[in-house]
Amino acid sequence: MALQQGTRLGAYEIISPIGAAFTGDTMTLRISKACLVAAVALYYTLVVLNNCTDYGTNYQFVRHVMMMDTTFSGNHGMWRAIHSPFLHKVFYDGIILWEAVTMVLCWLGSLRMLRALRGSVAAFHKASRVAVAGLTLGLLMWLVAFLAIGGEWFLMWQSQTWNGQAVAFGMFTVTGVVLVLVLLPEREIPA
């Protein structure tokens, strides 16, 4: 990259290796948005890889949460427990599929955003739609599958051993912050 005297206002512009000018805060914000979406995609890539290559470890987590075997003894919610290995597998495979779709949408969204870096506000906004879908799907997974169903329906919060609420809340927060950043509106800056 090189610095070059700007022709309009005498300001300096950063010139990319392919020759297009990167100017101002708008470009910085766009690059930040695309990179953070890619970081979320990378996270989901590693999660899917781990869940597929070490299937049994997190399967045990799902199995114990659904069986509610480490919740408080004598609680009156035990009627919700599911002891079917088939349903444990279906639920766990559904989570992995959900994560994989989220991963693909975030990678595609990030790539589309990078391709639209130099486009108009409308073009960049349109390019971010896939990322918004992926991030929203990720938020729903943490909120619905882990916090609502795992945490409240299966009373995961009661377990000292099989409690993933802190991780779920952390990832819900990270993903939510990235989504808010992606949705921040831009404005056209007159030349």
C-alpha positions as YAML, in Angstrom:
chain: A
units: angstrom
residues:
- id: 1
  name: MET
  ca: [0.00, 0.00, 0.00]
- id: 2
  name: ALA
  ca: [1.19, 3.51, -0.66]
- id: 3
  name: LEU
  ca: [0.26, 7.04, 0.40]
- id: 4
  name: GLN
  ca: [-0.65, 9.42, -2.33]
- id: 5
  name: GLN
  ca: [-1.63, 13.10, -2.33]
- id: 6
  name: GLY
  ca: [-5.40, 13.31, -2.79]
- id: 7
  name: THR
  ca: [-6.57, 15.26, -5.80]
- id: 8
  name: ARG
  ca: [-9.78, 16.79, -4.41]
- id: 9
  name: LEU
  ca: [-9.15, 18.13, -0.94]
- id: 10
  name: GLY
  ca: [-5.40, 17.71, -0.52]
- id: 11
  name: ALA
  ca: [-6.00, 14.87, 1.96]
- id: 12
  name: TYR
  ca: [-3.98, 11.70, 1.87]
- id: 13
  name: GLU
  ca: [-5.59, 8.51, 0.69]
- id: 14
  name: ILE
  ca: [-4.36, 4.94, 1.15]
- id: 15
  name: ILE
  ca: [-4.06, 3.29, -2.24]
- id: 16
  name: SER
  ca: [-4.60, -0.45, -2.32]
- id: 17
  name: PRO
  ca: [-2.38, -2.77, -4.34]
- id: 18
  name: ILE
  ca: [-5.11, -2.98, -6.98]
- id: 19
  name: GLY
  ca: [-5.34, 0.77, -7.27]
- id: 20
  name: ALA
  ca: [-8.65, 1.70, -5.65]
- id: 21
  name: ALA
  ca: [-8.60, 4.40, -3.00]
- id: 22
  name: PHE
  ca: [-9.54, 3.55, 0.58]
- id: 23
  name: THR
  ca: [-10.70, 6.74, 2.22]
- id: 24
  name: GLY
  ca: [-11.97, 7.79, 5.60]
- id: 25
  name: ASP
  ca: [-13.93, 6.28, 8.40]
- id: 26
  name: THR
  ca: [-16.42, 4.55, 6.12]
- id: 27
  name: MET
  ca: [-13.78, 2.18, 4.75]
- id: 28
  name: THR
  ca: [-12.43, 1.49, 8.23]
- id: 29
  name: LEU
  ca: [-15.91, 0.65, 9.49]
- id: 30
  name: ARG
  ca: [-16.60, -1.60, 6.48]
- id: 31
  name: ILE
  ca: [-13.34, -3.50, 6.94]
- id: 32
  name: SER
  ca: [-14.08, -3.85, 10.65]
- id: 33
  name: LYS
  ca: [-17.54, -5.25, 9.91]
- id: 34
  name: ALA
  ca: [-16.26, -7.78, 7.36]
- id: 35
  name: CYS
  ca: [-13.37, -8.91, 9.59]
- id: 36
  name: LEU
  ca: [-15.55, -9.38, 12.65]
- id: 37
  name: VAL
  ca: [-18.07, -11.41, 10.67]
- id: 38
  name: ALA
  ca: [-15.15, -13.53, 9.40]
- id: 39
  name: ALA
  ca: [-13.97, -13.97, 13.00]
- id: 40
  name: VAL
  ca: [-17.41, -15.27, 13.99]
- id: 41
  name: ALA
  ca: [-17.30, -17.58, 10.95]
- id: 42
  name: LEU
  ca: [-13.90, -18.86, 12.07]
- id: 43
  name: TYR
  ca: [-15.27, -19.53, 15.55]
- id: 44
  name: TYR
  ca: [-18.15, -21.56, 14.11]
- id: 45
  name: THR
  ca: [-15.76, -23.39, 11.79]
- id: 46
  name: LEU
  ca: [-13.73, -24.54, 14.80]
- id: 47
  name: VAL
  ca: [-16.88, -25.45, 16.75]
- id: 48
  name: VAL
  ca: [-18.20, -27.58, 13.87]
- id: 49
  name: LEU
  ca: [-14.77, -29.18, 13.38]
- id: 50
  name: ASN
  ca: [-14.53, -30.02, 17.10]
- id: 51
  name: ASN
  ca: [-18.08, -31.37, 17.24]
- id: 52
  name: CYS
  ca: [-17.50, -33.58, 14.19]
- id: 53
  name: THR
  ca: [-14.00, -34.84, 15.05]
- id: 54
  name: ASP
  ca: [-14.67, -35.30, 18.78]
- id: 55
  name: TYR
  ca: [-18.37, -36.10, 18.58]
- id: 56
  name: GLY
  ca: [-18.57, -37.94, 21.89]
- id: 57
  name: THR
  ca: [-17.37, -35.17, 24.17]
- id: 58
  name: ASN
  ca: [-20.11, -32.63, 23.48]
- id: 59
  name: TYR
  ca: [-22.64, -35.41, 22.89]
- id: 60
  name: GLN
  ca: [-22.14, -36.28, 26.57]
- id: 61
  name: PHE
  ca: [-22.88, -32.67, 27.45]
- id: 62
  name: VAL
  ca: [-26.16, -32.71, 25.50]
- id: 63
  name: ARG
  ca: [-27.09, -36.15, 26.87]
- id: 64
  name: HIS
  ca: [-26.58, -35.12, 30.50]
- id: 65
  name: VAL
  ca: [-28.40, -31.80, 30.07]
- id: 66
  name: MET
  ca: [-31.39, -33.57, 28.48]
- id: 67
  name: MET
  ca: [-31.43, -36.31, 31.16]
- id: 68
  name: MET
  ca: [-31.19, -33.63, 33.89]
- id: 69
  name: ASP
  ca: [-29.16, -36.09, 35.96]
- id: 70
  name: THR
  ca: [-27.02, -33.42, 37.63]
- id: 71
  name: THR
  ca: [-29.75, -30.92, 38.52]
- id: 72
  name: PHE
  ca: [-30.82, -30.35, 42.11]
- id: 73
  name: SER
  ca: [-32.16, -33.53, 43.68]
- id: 74
  name: GLY
  ca: [-35.86, -33.49, 44.31]
- id: 75
  name: ASN
  ca: [-36.64, -30.65, 41.90]
- id: 76
  name: HIS
  ca: [-40.14, -30.73, 40.47]
- id: 77
  name: GLY
  ca: [-39.04, -30.27, 36.87]
- id: 78
  name: MET
  ca: [-37.68, -33.80, 36.40]
- id: 79
  name: TRP
  ca: [-40.73, -34.75, 34.32]
- id: 80
  name: ARG
  ca: [-39.04, -32.78, 31.50]
- id: 81
  name: ALA
  ca: [-36.01, -35.12, 31.40]
- id: 82
  name: ILE
  ca: [-35.48, -37.06, 28.18]
- id: 83
  name: HIS
  ca: [-33.71, -40.41, 28.47]
- id: 84
  name: SER
  ca: [-33.85, -41.51, 24.82]
- id: 85
  name: PRO
  ca: [-30.37, -41.82, 23.23]
- id: 86
  name: PHE
  ca: [-32.05, -41.40, 19.84]
- id: 87
  name: LEU
  ca: [-33.48, -38.00, 20.84]
- id: 88
  name: HIS
  ca: [-30.16, -36.97, 22.39]
- id: 89
  name: LYS
  ca: [-28.48, -37.72, 19.06]
- id: 90
  name: VAL
  ca: [-31.17, -35.92, 17.06]
- id: 91
  name: PHE
  ca: [-30.87, -32.84, 19.26]
- id: 92
  name: TYR
  ca: [-27.05, -32.84, 19.12]
- id: 93
  name: ASP
  ca: [-26.96, -33.40, 15.36]
- id: 94
  name: GLY
  ca: [-29.46, -30.55, 14.99]
- id: 95
  name: ILE
  ca: [-27.14, -28.25, 16.94]
- id: 96
  name: ILE
  ca: [-24.18, -29.22, 14.74]
- id: 97
  name: LEU
  ca: [-26.24, -28.60, 11.60]
- id: 98
  name: TRP
  ca: [-27.39, -25.23, 13.00]
- id: 99
  name: GLU
  ca: [-23.76, -24.29, 13.70]
- id: 100
  name: ALA
  ca: [-22.68, -25.40, 10.21]
- id: 101
  name: VAL
  ca: [-25.35, -23.30, 8.50]
- id: 102
  name: THR
  ca: [-24.38, -20.33, 10.68]
- id: 103
  name: MET
  ca: [-20.73, -20.87, 9.73]
- id: 104
  name: VAL
  ca: [-21.47, -20.96, 5.99]
- id: 105
  name: LEU
  ca: [-23.68, -17.87, 6.13]
- id: 106
  name: CYS
  ca: [-21.05, -15.91, 8.08]
- id: 107
  name: TRP
  ca: [-18.24, -16.89, 5.67]
- id: 108
  name: LEU
  ca: [-20.40, -15.98, 2.66]
- id: 109
  name: GLY
  ca: [-21.52, -12.76, 4.31]
- id: 110
  name: SER
  ca: [-17.96, -11.73, 5.09]
- id: 111
  name: LEU
  ca: [-16.81, -12.46, 1.53]
- id: 112
  name: ARG
  ca: [-19.72, -10.51, 0.05]
- id: 113
  name: MET
  ca: [-18.96, -7.58, 2.33]
- id: 114
  name: LEU
  ca: [-15.29, -7.63, 1.30]
- id: 115
  name: ARG
  ca: [-16.28, -7.67, -2.37]
- id: 116
  name: ALA
  ca: [-18.52, -4.65, -1.80]
- id: 117
  name: LEU
  ca: [-15.98, -2.60, 0.20]
- id: 118
  name: ARG
  ca: [-15.68, 0.08, -2.49]
- id: 119
  name: GLY
  ca: [-19.35, 0.05, -3.42]
- id: 120
  name: SER
  ca: [-22.08, 2.50, -2.56]
- id: 121
  name: VAL
  ca: [-23.78, 2.51, 0.82]
- id: 122
  name: ALA
  ca: [-26.72, 0.63, -0.71]
- id: 123
  name: ALA
  ca: [-24.42, -1.96, -2.33]
- id: 124
  name: PHE
  ca: [-22.53, -2.62, 0.90]
- id: 125
  name: HIS
  ca: [-25.76, -2.80, 2.90]
- id: 126
  name: LYS
  ca: [-27.15, -5.34, 0.42]
- id: 127
  name: ALA
  ca: [-23.93, -7.36, 0.61]
- id: 128
  name: SER
  ca: [-24.23, -7.55, 4.42]
- id: 129
  name: ARG
  ca: [-27.63, -9.27, 4.35]
- id: 130
  name: VAL
  ca: [-26.16, -12.77, 4.33]
- id: 131
  name: ALA
  ca: [-23.93, -11.87, 7.30]
- id: 132
  name: VAL
  ca: [-26.97, -10.51, 9.15]
- id: 133
  name: ALA
  ca: [-28.79, -13.80, 8.50]
- id: 134
  name: GLY
  ca: [-25.82, -15.83, 9.77]
- id: 135
  name: LEU
  ca: [-25.31, -13.71, 12.87]
- id: 136
  name: THR
  ca: [-29.04, -13.80, 13.64]
- id: 137
  name: LEU
  ca: [-29.06, -17.58, 13.28]
- id: 138
  name: GLY
  ca: [-26.12, -17.74, 15.69]
- id: 139
  name: LEU
  ca: [-27.89, -15.53, 18.21]
- id: 140
  name: LEU
  ca: [-30.99, -17.68, 17.99]
- id: 141
  name: MET
  ca: [-28.95, -20.83, 18.63]
- id: 142
  name: TRP
  ca: [-27.39, -19.46, 21.81]
- id: 143
  name: LEU
  ca: [-30.63, -17.91, 23.04]
- id: 144
  name: VAL
  ca: [-33.07, -20.68, 22.10]
- id: 145
  name: ALA
  ca: [-31.09, -23.94, 22.21]
- id: 146
  name: PHE
  ca: [-28.71, -23.15, 25.07]
- id: 147
  name: LEU
  ca: [-30.20, -20.44, 27.27]
- id: 148
  name: ALA
  ca: [-33.94, -21.13, 26.87]
- id: 149
  name: ILE
  ca: [-34.18, -24.88, 26.22]
- id: 150
  name: GLY
  ca: [-30.97, -26.06, 27.90]
- id: 151
  name: GLY
  ca: [-30.88, -23.49, 30.68]
- id: 152
  name: GLU
  ca: [-34.53, -23.15, 31.57]
- id: 153
  name: TRP
  ca: [-36.42, -26.14, 30.17]
- id: 154
  name: PHE
  ca: [-33.78, -28.70, 31.18]
- id: 155
  name: LEU
  ca: [-32.68, -26.60, 34.18]
- id: 156
  name: MET
  ca: [-29.02, -26.65, 33.11]
- id: 157
  name: TRP
  ca: [-28.39, -23.73, 35.47]
- id: 158
  name: GLN
  ca: [-28.75, -26.14, 38.39]
- id: 159
  name: SER
  ca: [-25.86, -28.34, 37.25]
- id: 160
  name: GLN
  ca: [-22.35, -27.86, 38.61]
- id: 161
  name: THR
  ca: [-20.96, -30.24, 35.96]
- id: 162
  name: TRP
  ca: [-22.96, -29.76, 32.74]
- id: 163
  name: ASN
  ca: [-23.70, -26.04, 32.71]
- id: 164
  name: GLY
  ca: [-22.91, -24.21, 29.47]
- id: 165
  name: GLN
  ca: [-24.80, -21.03, 30.26]
- id: 166
  name: ALA
  ca: [-21.71, -18.85, 30.76]
- id: 167
  name: VAL
  ca: [-20.27, -19.85, 27.38]
- id: 168
  name: ALA
  ca: [-23.68, -19.46, 25.73]
- id: 169
  name: PHE
  ca: [-24.15, -16.00, 27.23]
- id: 170
  name: GLY
  ca: [-20.62, -15.00, 26.20]
- id: 171
  name: MET
  ca: [-21.12, -16.11, 22.61]
- id: 172
  name: PHE
  ca: [-24.58, -14.55, 22.50]
- id: 173
  name: THR
  ca: [-22.99, -11.27, 23.59]
- id: 174
  name: VAL
  ca: [-20.07, -11.45, 21.14]
- id: 175
  name: THR
  ca: [-22.33, -12.37, 18.23]
- id: 176
  name: GLY
  ca: [-24.82, -9.67, 19.22]
- id: 177
  name: VAL
  ca: [-22.14, -6.98, 19.33]
- id: 178
  name: VAL
  ca: [-20.93, -8.00, 15.86]
- id: 179
  name: LEU
  ca: [-24.51, -7.93, 14.55]
- id: 180
  name: VAL
  ca: [-25.08, -4.44, 15.99]
- id: 181
  name: LEU
  ca: [-21.85, -3.26, 14.36]
- id: 182
  name: VAL
  ca: [-22.87, -4.74, 10.99]
- id: 183
  name: LEU
  ca: [-26.25, -3.01, 11.25]
- id: 184
  name: LEU
  ca: [-24.72, 0.40, 12.06]
- id: 185
  name: PRO
  ca: [-25.91, 2.71, 9.29]
- id: 186
  name: GLU
  ca: [-23.48, 4.45, 6.97]
- id: 187
  name: ARG
  ca: [-23.95, 7.75, 5.34]
- id: 188
  name: GLU
  ca: [-22.64, 8.93, 2.02]
- id: 189
  name: ILE
  ca: [-19.88, 11.48, 2.52]
- id: 190
  name: PRO
  ca: [-19.88, 14.04, -0.28]
- id: 191
  name: ALA
  ca: [-16.62, 14.28, -2.21]
...
